[in-house]
Each structure stands twice: as structure tokens, then as C-alpha cells.
Amino acid sequence: MQDFSHQLYSVFLNTFSTNKSLQQVSEQQLTQWKSNEGFPSSILQLILTSQQSNAVEALHIQQAGAIYLKNLVNKHWNPKRRSLIEEAEEEEEQQQDGVVFEMALSDKNYLKTNILQALVQSKHVIQNQLCDVLRVMVYNDYPVSWNNLVDDILQLLQSNDISKVYGALLALDQLLKSYKFAFGEQYKMVVDDVVTRTSDVILNLFKYLLSQNTDEFAFMRKLACKVIWAGFYLGIPQYYSLEILNNSQFSRFDQLMQLLIDSFKMDVPQGNNFENQGNPHWKVKKWIGHFIYRLIAQFNTIDAKEPTEEERKLAKYFLQKWAIPFLEVMVSVVQLNLKNIFVPPRIITLALRVLDGCTSEPNIYNIAIKPKLKDIITNILFPYICFNQYDKETWENDPQEFLRIGYEMIEDLWNTRITAMGSLFNLIAERRKDVFPVYLAYVTEVLTNYQNGTNVNPSLKDGVLYSIGNLASIFVKSNMTKDKIEDLLTMFVFPEFTNNQYPYLRARACWLLGIFSLINWKNENTPIEGLKLILNCLQDKDIPVKIQAGLALSCLLHTDIAMQQVRPILPQLLEIYMNILNEMEHSTVVESIEKLIDAFAEDIEPYAISICSRMISTFIRLQEEEEDADLDHVEEETLMENCILTVLTLMRAFTSKPSIYRQLEPILLPFIAKVLESPEVGYDFIEYVMEMLTFLTYHCEGKISENCWKMLPIVYEAFKGWASDYIGYLVPPMDNYISVNTDVFLQNQDHVTMVYELCKVHLGADAQTCEKEAQGACKILSVMLQRCKGRIDNEVPKYLEMALEQLKLAETPAFTVLLFDLFADAICYNIDITLNYIESKQATFSVFGKWSNAFTLMHRIFDKKLTVLAFSTIIGYPNFANLPSPIQGNITHLVGSCVKLLIDIHQQRKVEEENKLKAEQERKELLENYYDSEEEEYNREDNNGGSATLSTLKKNPQLLKLAESLTNTSYDNQANDEEIDDTETIETVYDSIDENVYFGQSIISFSNRYQSQFQQIISQLGDEEKLALQQLMNSANQQ
């Protein structure tokens, strides 16, 4: 094994050189060495030996070596067992350097022998990189090829040397963390073994670490907490569960809980680092909070997952003995923060989540929460909900960010306002009978005192209005509030529209009116007055007020009165929206414009070009700006998406006025081309631009424009290259190109070739795409066969060749059915070419045998109908006697199949119609019964402690149906390879054909020419088939 250690020091040092050529030579040298045996060992040896020097240069060498070793181990320890990201990197490396090598066994053994020593001796910055190295080694080799790892860690843990103990805790954390998402009994056994062997030592160590409140000990307490957390991730470790199961004892668990609660109670030492979230003392509290919240959440829902006996016992024990003490100590930290003592926001949010978890457990709620409801609402939750100094600074300096966090209960894990509002919502939703009256009394007092001047606290009023808006679903349902909402708005909200002193209250008033815009107004003048106030706010000097006014206006547009008020000022209103967009390009502004277009589709035509132009120019500018200090990345993407959605809303509004689309072409076609030529943009927006192209090529007054035809080569290049996986989005526009102006399409042979080449990527013999993507290729070829009948004879054998090849490999039902649709289209196109080609490949028996077996896979009426049309074409073919002999010999099967399929189609249509009516009725019932009465809810709270459990769903069929309907999304349907992706419905040449008549005429034609064969067919049919056949023939005769 070659030793590189003497050369590596200077080579790594040169990678930091300002001399580019020297740096490049060093990097090339490392690349040449990396596959050599001994090279990884030499890097680790260098890291160990260079630690003897205190020079800054030595630390740089260690850091460079550790990073290089991490990447080397990550890619080459076991190239066959990689993550998806690593596989992508591997593919790129294979293209550059050939086959990815595997690290030599001697190097692996050296690293396993010395990695713990390196962890112990290294500084923190190096330890972070070495932890990643250890993680990969554990992932691949533990426990099978590295069974002494835990023994080595235990030896270090029991040392008196603090650095060894710290290194051991790091290693143990990485070991357990490697199994965090490795669900399965075999992995749980590995974790149980590690926890059982190490827990006595860890608990004793933790007890010792409580003896000193230094930063050094806090760092190790944090690591010990992470180790404990990781040990519980796959369930209760055997170290604790066996004691419970065998002896009904909880001494080990009690010891752990007491250590954690004592650790959480320890003060954070005052000093320069006190208000630093990275302070290790705060980190200890954070990890304890994570662990306790997980236990509460897990044990509260224990019955939903068929728990073991020990799990049930421990859950009950924890909730009875330890949940309240942990709740109290965590809430005490929140109370510290409310005295203006710094506490990291993450710890505040964890404490509030623990409060959430305890709310649904009846005993904890009754003992620790119910007696303190008013205090919890007014003194713990509301201080975080109210407008504060940070909000004021954000309003003034970053209104974009204020709009993001100031209104909705968005998914922001560590935002204290959003978490506090979520806690208040959950508290009221879970315990409405107790909590809602207390909450209402408080907010009524605040609003009344504000109005009469007793206590004018604008910040608190903002918090109250914010809470009311987020509790709107409860306000509109409760008998205590649902009839008082209008009075609340007129008395306490409308006055804030003209509050010149506090602009955030003007914005809040707009927001709240928008939320309650759908209530049943007692006074028809109230929404009109509100609308006028909103219109005034659209020209407010503060941007957040304008934006909230725009959103509120779009919410009010559902009423006829609002439409009448807005229609005369529509031009001015659009101008105002565009001006707001000039001031701040925020997604909600574009969303408001989109809703305005949707509401005034008939009136918006004169402004279509300018709106479309503005949306597209905004999109392009945002896309071209790689970094914009004023926009966060998520908001930028949302705004870009909303711009496109607004254009699509605009296009949907003018389907009855096709002339508008021609006017939009100069704006949209260059944009579509730009997206198709830019993969980094196209990946996110190709679906939308293909929908635009579909509109432009369909609503074209029967003639696709020359400019749209010029787009086709650009479309081809994109879908032949980077967009090939998205061919499903190409089906609708390509169908238009082929179907709308078939003559023009076929005049250019390149168009026909393009179709073949595009589909070959997915259906050719060397195709490597998945069957889900290949569905789009099948559909496009079907369109060609349907629309170009008699004009692409030379293409048919090529299509059939691909179909035959894929039929051998097809695995999913959806793809299999679409292949037979393609065969059916080919038969309907030209029966001679199709059947003779299949016979020339000696595939007739195979194709038709598999076709018959695929009938059970055909869930759509269309697929069954198409098969009937194809088989009927064969049956009624005038030159039936000249068809391949396997076809002639199976005529009885073809006829019988058609009859059975037609019976299925008839029954399926009947069932679908019944289901449609039934679904509509069920939907009405669900909507009518979506909310229970308050009395029913109170009873449920008393009986179930307010928890919506799995058993609740099982007992309530309406809730279960609602849950199923909510989870059965179109996305889920698209992702299922068992079903054909039919998100875009296209017109076919068969839509006007009655399959019953078509088959009846074919069988009549056959019976007239081949009477003896026909009688033989009749004799082999069952009674039901005979009756159906006679009815079909009679119906065809009448036609």
C-alpha cells in the first residue's frame, strides 16, 4: 500500500494558493491519486499528524484533507449503495472519468480502525467533516462488517478524558442517526442493541454532566440529548420496554425523565453569548423540547397504531407522571421571555407545541390547563400574537416579509406568532365549550376598552383582529358569534379603515373584511360600505395596505352588488393594480388581478393585451435577475407562477372570442420559445407554456397561424432533449397541430418525421424512459393514425414496430392498454397494412392473445369502444378471406369479444350515470353536514377529550368519506401507473361513432357473405350474448 502522506501536505497547501496554475496542478494531482490504494489512509494519517502543530496553516491542511476524505468516502466507499443525489453525481463522474471505483479494503480497514481517534483529537470544525465520513461508513458497514464499533465507543465513553468522551458522543450520535429513517424490524433490532449496550453509561454520564454548568459540559449534554432522541426515533428502545414488560417497573425511564427535567431547569449563564441561539445551554433546552414534544405527540396518538403492551403502559405512565412537570418547566421559559429575557424563538415554539399536545389529553388538560385558561390566553399566547417592535421595523423596512408572516397561519415552523396563533386555535377547537367563552370575554373587553378610550392599545387590537380572522371558521359556526360578525365588523373594524395613525390596523381591517366577505349580511348596505372603504385603501400610501385591499376586493366580487359597484370603475381599478405592482411585485397582487379577470371576463377584453404583456414582462425580468435583494427565492417563484396563471385565466376567459388569441401571439410565442429553450426555467413552467400553446393552436378560427407553425421546431428540440420526460404535456398542442390543419401539417414531411423521432425516444427498442412517460408518445401516435388516414402509409410499419417491441416489455396496465389502443387505431387506419405487418413478424397470435387478456385492464369506456371498432373493422372487412389465417380462424372469438365488451360498455355507462347522481347527492349531504352542531361538538369533547382519532373517523362514515375525498387528489391519480393519465381530454375521430351500430353493421355484412360461418359463431355464443347480438343487428338495420 503506497504512502502519500509526505507529499499530501504540500499538495493540499497548494490548493489554497493564490497562484491559479499551482492550484490547478495540485487538484489534478489529487484526482490522479484518488483511486490508488493507500491514498484515503494517507489523508486520515495526515489529519492525525498535522494536529501536533498549532499553526493556522496546519488547520487549513486538516480542513482540506477532511473535506476531500468526506467526498472520497461518500462516492467510493460503496458505489453500489448510494443516495439519489449521489447517484446523479456518480453518473456525471462516470461520463468524465469512466467507471466509478470502489475504495480498497485495506483503506476501509484503516479508516475504521482510526476514525474514532481522529474524531477525538480534531478541532470542532474538522470533527463536523469527520462525522460525515463516519456516517457513510456506518451506513454501509455497521453492524455486519464493523461489529467492534460500539465496543470502541464504549471504551471512549468510560474514559476520564473529556475529549475522548466528547468524540465518543459524536460517534454514537452518528451511529444512531444513520438509522433515523430506516423503518423495519431488522433496523429496530440494531438500534435496540446499541441503546441497550450504551444507555447505562450514557445515563451515568448525563448525571455527571449536570454537576457543572460550563459551556464544555453543556456541549456534551446537548450531544447526550441527541443520542437519547435518536434512540427513541424508531420506537421505545428495549432497554426501557423490557423492564416495563417483565417487571412493570419504570425506574430506568424515571431516571431518564428526571435527568432531562433537571437539565432543562438549569440556568443559562449570563455573558456575551447569552443572546446567541447557538449557545450550547440553549441547545440543550431545544433538544429536550424536541424529545418531550415527540413523546407527547407519540403517546397521545398511541391507539391509532395498534401499540404493544409495553408501549401502551409507558404512554399512560408518561402522560400521568411526567407530561405536566415538563409542561410547567417549558411554560416557565415562555414566561421568562415575556419578562424581556432572551429565549430563542425555537424554544418558545417548542414550548407552545408541548402545550398543544397536552390540550387533547383529558387528565392533563383538567389539571394543568383548564384552571389557568384566562392566564394562558391573555398572558402567554396573546403577547406573541400582537403587533410588536419587530413587526414595526419589518413593516417599514421589508413590507414583503411582513406580508408573508403578518396575516396567514402559514407553514412556518419557528415563527412565534404563527405558533402562538396555532396554539390558540387548537385550544379553542379542542376545548371549545370551556375556552371559547373565555376567549370571547377577553377580546370583547379589549375591543370595548379600545373603542371607549379606556385602554387604547393598537398593538393588542391588531392581535385580537388577527386572532378573529384566523378563527373565522369557528366564528361563522358558533351560536355565540355567527349572528354578531356583521356588528363586530361595523363597530370595531370599519373605523380602522380611516385610522391615519396606525397603518397596520388599516391593513388588518382590509384583511378581516376579506375573510368574512361570504357571511350572510343582515344589512345589504354593509358590504357596499365595506367595498367603498376597500376601494379607498387601494390608493393608500402604505404598500401592505394596498395589497390587502386588493385581496379583500377580490373576495367581495362574488356578490351582484359588488360587481355593479366595480364594473364602472374597472379601467381605473386595473390601473391601480398595475401601479401597485410597480411598487411591489408581490404574488398576492397578481393573484388579485387574476381574480378580477375571472370575475369580469366579458369586460376585460380591451385590457387583455396590456395585462398579458405586463405579466409576461414581469416573469421574464424576474427570471433574468439571478439575485434580487428585495425578493426571497420562494416569493420570486410564487410571483412568477402567479404571472403565468393570470395569463392562463385571461386566455380561458376568451374561448368564445378567438380573435383575441391572435392578438396575444406576438407576446406569448416568444415567451413560450424562451421557456422551451431554457431548461432551468422550463422544468418548473413547461406545463403552463404548453397549455398556452394549446389555446393558441385550438382557438384559431380553424387556421393555425404561421407564427405558431414556426414554434413547432422549437417544441421538437425541447421535447427531443431536456423536456422528453414531460411528453404528456405535449399531447394537447400536438393534437391541435395534427388535427386543426392536417393538410398544412402533412405538407411538410419534417413534421411527420418529428412525431416519429419524438415518440421513438419513449417507444423505440433502446428507450429508457418509464412507462408513465411513454403514455404520451402512444397518444400522439394514435392522433396521427386517426387524423391522417390514408396519408402516412409509410409510417404505420414504424409505429407498429415500436408497439410490438414495447408490448414485450410492458408491465403496467395503463401502458399495456394504450399499446392496444395504438394497434386498434392502426387497424382502423388500414387493416391490410396493419395485420399483414403483424403477421410478417409472426406476432398475430401473441398480439391478439394478449389483447384478449387485457380486457380486464380496460377501465375506460373509450378503450373498450376502440377495441370494438377495431375488431368490427376486421369482422366487416370485405376481403375477410384474404386476411391472415390466424385472424380467420378466430372470428368467433372476435365476435364474442365485441359482444361482451359492448355489454360491459352499456353497464358501465349506466353505473357511471348512477354514480354521478349519487356523488352529487352525497356532496350536497357532506356540505350540509360538514359542521356538527355545537351541542354535538361539546358532547364529543366530553367523551373523547376533543381528539379526532382514527376511531372517530371509523365511526362517522360522513367524515370518513370526506377524508377519502380530500386525499383522493388528481395528483395522486396521475401518479398511479395503474390508471391512464387522462388529465387532458382530446377529441377523437371516434367520438361521433356509435359503437353498437358500427358493430351491428359489420356483423350484418359478415353474415351476408359468410352465412355458414355466421351460424357457427351463433351456435358458440351464450344465451345472453345471442340476445345482445340479435338486438345489435336489429338496431343496425334500423339505422
TIPAVEX-145593 format. One record per residue (C-alpha): z, y negated, x. Coordinates in steps of 0.2 Angstrom, whole numbers, plus 5000, padded with zeros to 4 digits. Layout:
ZYX;...
This chain:
500050005000;499449845008;500749705011;500149525006;501749435007;501449355024;499849275018;500349235000;501549095004;500148985012;498849034998;500048984984;500548824993;498648784994;498448794976;499548634974;498448544987;497548384983;496048454993;494948524979;493948634991;495548704999;496248734981;494648824976;494648934991;496448984988;496149034970;494649134975;495749224987;496949274974;495649334962;494949444976;496649514980;497249544962;496549714959;497249784976;498649904977;500249814983;499749634978;500949624962;502349694973;502049564986;502149424974;503849484967;504349504985;503849334989;504849264974;506349354981;506249304999;505749124996;507349094986;508349095003;507548925005;508148764996;506648664999;505648594985;504148674992;504948854990;505248814972;503448774969;502948934978;504149034967;503448954951;501648984956;502049164960;502949194944;501649124933;500249224942;501349384941;501549354922;499749334919;499349484930;500649594922;500049534905;498249584907;498349734919;499949824916;499149924902;497449854897;497349984883;498849914874;498549734871;498849604858;497349524848;497449364859;497549464875;496049574869;495049414867;495449364884;495049534891;493349534883;493049364892;493649444908;492549594906;491049484904;491549394920;492249524931;491749694924;492949824918;494749764917;495849864930;497549944927;498949904939;499350034952;500850154948;501650104965;501649924960;502349964942;503750064950;504149924962;504249794949;505349904938;506549934952;506649744957;506349644942;508149634937;508649574954;507349444953;508049384937;509749374944;509349274959;508049154952;508248974945;508048944926;506348884927;505749044936;506849154925;505849104910;504249164918;505049324924;505749364906;503949364900;503549484914;504949594909;504449584890;502749664894;503549794905;504749844891;503349844878;502349964887;503650074897;505350074888;506050204885;504850344890;504350284907;505950174911;507450264905;508650194918;508450014912;509950004901;511050084914;510449954926;510849814914;512549884910;512949884929;512549704930;513449654914;515049734921;514949634937;516149494941;514649394947;514149264934;512349254940;512249444938;512949444920;511849294915;510249394922;510849554913;511049454896;509249384899;508549564902;509549634887;508849494876;507049534881;507349714878;507949694860;506749554856;505249674860;505749774845;505949624833;504449664823;504249854827;504749914810;504850104809;506250234810;505750284828;505950104834;507650084825;508250234834;507850144851;508749984846;510250084839;510350174856;510350014866;511649924854;512750074855;512750084874;513049894877;514049824862;515749864869;515349774885;514549634875;516049604863;517249604878;516149484887;516049374872;517949374871;518049324889;516749184887;517749104874;519149064887;518148924895;517148784886;516048744900;514148724900;513948884910;514948984898;514048914883;512348964890;513049144891;513749134874;512149074867;511249224875;512549344869;512249274851;510449304853;510749484859;511849514844;510549434832;509149544839;510149704837;510349674819;508549624816;507949804811;509549834800;511349874803;511549954820;512350124821;513750054832;514449974816;513750084802;514350244809;516150184809;515950124791;515150284786;516350404795;518050314793;517750174781;518350064795;517649884799;518649854815;517049834826;516249724813;517849614810;517949594829;516149534830;516349414815;517949344822;517149314839;515749224831;516849114820;517949064834;516449024845;515748914831;517348814829;517348774847;517148584850;515548514859;516248424874;515948244874;514748174888;513048114892;512248274885;513248274868;511748204858;510548314866;509848454854;509648564870;511448554874;512048744876;513548714865;512448654850;511348804854;512748924852;513148854834;511248864830;511149044834;512749084825;512048994810;510449094811;511349254811;512549214797;511149144786;510149304789;511649414784;512049314768;510149324763;510049504768;511649564759;511349454744;509749554740;510349724746;510049804729;508149764730;507849884744;508750044740;510150024753;511050164762;512950194758;513450104774;512349954770;513049934753;514849944759;514549824773;513649704762;515149704749;516349684763;515549544772;515249444756;517049474751;517949434768;516849334779;515549234769;516749104763;517549074780;515849054788;515348934774;516848824776;516648804795;514748774793;515048644780;516348564791;514948524803;513948434790;515548334786;515648284804;513848224804;514248124788;515548034799;514147974810;514548104823;512948184830;512448354824;510748424827;509648424811;509348614813;511148654812;511348544797;509848634788;510648804793;512248754785;511448694769;510448864768;512148964770;512748854755;511148914746;511449094750;513249084744;512749004727;511949154720;513449274724;514649254709;516349284718;515949154732;515249034720;516849044709;518049024724;517248914736;515848814727;516248784708;517948694711;517048574723;515448544714;515548354712;516048334731;514648444736;513348354726;513948174730;514748184747;513748324756;511948334748;511548154742;511948074759;510448174766;509348134751;509547944751;508347824759;509047794777;508847694793;507647824800;506547804784;506547624785;505947624803;504647764798;504047654783;503747514794;503047594810;502247754804;501847754785;500847904787;502348004792;503447934778;502147984765;502248164772;504148184771;504648054759;504148124742;503748314740;504848464744;503548524757;503748664768;504648584782;505948704789;507048574798;506948414788;508748374782;508148284767;507048414761;508348554764;509648454755;508548424740;508148614740;509948654740;510248534726;508848614716;509348794720;511148744715;510648674698;509348814695;510548954699;512148874690;511348754678;512748774665;514048714677;513048604689;511848504679;513148414668;514048364684;512448304692;511848204677;513548124676;513348064694;511548004693;511947914676;513447824684;512347774699;510947704689;512047614677;513047534690;511447484699;510747404683;512347314678;512647254696;514247344698;513647444714;511847394719;511447524732;509547534733;509647674745;510647784734;509547734719;508047794729;508947964732;509347984713;507547944708;506948064722;508048204715;507548174697;505748194702;506048354711;507048424697;505648374684;505448554679;507248564674;507248384666;505748424654;506548584649;508448544647;509048494629;510148374638;508748274646;507048314639;507148184625;507848054636;506548054650;505547904642;507047804641;507547844659;505847784664;505847614654;507647574658;507847624676;506147654684;504947524676;506047374683;505747434701;503847414699;504247224702;505647244715;505047124728;506547164740;506347344742;504547404743;505147594744;505847584727;504147514720;503347674728;504647784721;504347714704;502447754705;502847924711;504047964697;502947894684;501548014690;502748164690;503248134671;501448074666;501248234655;502848214644;502648184625;502847994624;503847934609;503147764610;501247754613;501447584622;502547654636;501147744645;500047594643;501347484650;501647604665;499747614668;499647424669;501147424682;500247554692;498647454692;499647304699;500347414713;498647474718;498547294726;500247294734;500447234752;501347394757;500147544760;501347684754;501547594738;499647584736;499447764739;500747824727;500047704714;498347794717;499147964715;500047914699;498547834691;497547994694;499048084685;498947974670;497047994667;497248144656;497548034640;496247944630;497247784630;497247784649;495347824650;495047674638;496047564649;495247614666;493447634661;493047444660;493847414677;493047574686;492047474698;493447364704;494547524704;493347614716;493347464727;495247454728;495247644733;493947614746;494947464753;496547574753;495547704763;495047574775;496947534778;497447714779;496447864780;497647974771;497248134762;498148084746;496947934744;495448044745;496248164733;496448014721;494647974722;494148154719;495248154703;494447984697;492748064699;493248214690;493948104675;492447984674;490948104679;489748014667;490247844673;490247874691;488347894694;488047714700;489347734714;488847914719;487847864734;489147744741;490647864738;489748014746;489147904761;490947844764;491648024763;490448094775;490547954787;492447974787;492348154790;491148134805;492147994813;493748104812;492848254819;492248154833;493848074838;494648214848;496348124849;496947994837;498747924839;498847874821;498448044814;499348204816;498248354818;498748434801;498448274792;496748244800;496148424795;496848394777;495948224776;494348304782;494448444769;494848324755;493248214760;492148364758;493048424742;492748244735;490848264739;490848434730;491748364715;490448224714;489048354715;489748464702;489848304690;487948284691;487248454687;486348384672;485648244682;484648324696;483848164702;485548114709;485448264722;483848204729;484648034732;486048124741;484948224753;484748084766;486648084768;487148264766;485748364775;486148284792;487948314789;487548504785;486548514800;487948434811;489148564805;488048714807;487648654825;489448634829;490448804829;492148714832;491848624816;490848754807;492148884807;493348784796;491948704784;490448814783;490948874766;490948694760;489248644768;488448804761;489048754744;488248584746;486548664751;486648774736;486748624725;485348534734;484148684733;484648734715;484648564706;483048514712;481948494697;481048654701;480448604718;481448614734;481148454745;480348454761;481948404770;482848554763;481448664769;481748594787;483548644786;483148824785;482848854804;484448764807;485348884795;484449034803;485048984820;486848964815;486949124805;486049224818;487349164831;489149094828;489149104809;488549284807;490249334801;490049214787;488449284779;489249294762;489249104761;487349104764;486949214749;486849074736;485748954745;484649084752;484449154735;483848974730;482648964744;481849134739;481949114720;481648924716;480048904726;479449084730;477649034734;478248904747;479449024754;478149164757;476849044764;477749034780;477949214787;479349144798;480449134783;480149324779;480549364797;482149254797;482849354782;482449524791;483249464808;484749394799;485149554789;484749664804;486249584813;487349674800;486249824794;485249874810;485650034819;486649934833;487549824820;489349804824;489949694810;491149754797;490549824780;491349674771;490149554780;488749674778;488849654759;488049484761;486549554770;486249684756;486249544743;484949444752;483849594754;484049634736;483449454731;481949474742;481449634733;481749564716;480949394718;479449434730;478749594720;477049644727;477049524741;478149594755;477549774756;477649774775;479449734774;480049864762;480050004775;481049904787;482349864773;482450054769;482650104787;484149994788;484850054772;484650234777;485450204793;486950124785;487150254772;487550374785;488950264791;489650184775;491450204772;492050084759;491550104741;490949924739;489649934753;489050104748;488750044730;487749894737;486650004748;486150104732;485849934723;484649904738;483750074735;483650034716;482849864720;481649944732;481150074718;480949934705;479849834718;478649984722;479150154718;477750234729;478150144745;480050174742;480050364738;478650404750;479650324764;481250404760;480350574759;479550544775;481250534783;481750694774;483150604766;482750624747;484050754743;485350664754;485050494746;484950544728;486450664730;487550534737;486850414724;487550534710;489150544719;489350354720;489350334701;491250344701;491250194713;490250084702;491449964694;490249834689;489049844674;487749774685;487749914697;487650044683;486249944675;485249934691;485350124694;484750154676;483250034679;482850124695;482950294688;482050244672;480650174683;480450344691;480550434674;479250324666;478050314681;476350364675;475950464691;477550554690;476650714695;476250634712;478050594716;478950694730;479350864724;481250844726;481150704713;480050804701;481250954702;482750844697;482050754682;483450824671;484750754682;483950584682;483850584663;485650644661;486250524674;485450374664;486150434648;487950444655;487850284663;487250194648;488650274638;489850204651;489050034651;489250024632;491050074633;491449964647;490649814638;491749854623;493349864634;492949704643;492749614627;494349684621;495249644637;494649474637;495349434620;496949524624;497149424640;496849264631;498249314619;499449364632;499049204642;499549104626;501149204624;501549184643;501348994642;502348984626;503749094633;503649034651;505348944649;506849034642;507948934630;509448854639;510648974629;509649124636;509749054654;511649024653;511849204647;510849264661;511949154673;513549234667;512849414668;511849404684;512649264694;511049174692;510049284703;508249334699;508249504706;506949644706;507949724691;507749564681;505849574683;505849764678;506749724663;505749574657;503949634655;503349454652;504049394669;503349544677;501549514670;501749334676;502249384693;500749504694;499549374688;500149244701;500049374715;498349434710;497349294718;495549284721;495849284739;496749454738;495249514728;494049454741;495049534755;494949704747;493449814753;493649924738;492849794727;491149704729;491349524735;490649434719;491349264721;489649194720;488649254704;486749244707;485449254694;484349414695;482649464688;483549594678;484649484668;483449474653;483049664653;483949764640;484349924650;484450034634;482649984628;481950004646;482650174647;482150224630;480350164633;480250264649;480850424641;479650404627;478250384640;478850534649;479050644633;477250594628;476450654644;477650804648;478250874632;478751044638;479750974652;480550844640;481050984628;481851074643;482850924648;483450904630;484051084630;485151054645;486050904638;487650904629;487850854611;488450684615;487050654627;485750724615;486350604601;486350454613;484650494619;483950504602;484750334597;484050254613;482250324609;482350264591;482950084597;481550084610;480250124596;480949984585;480749864599;
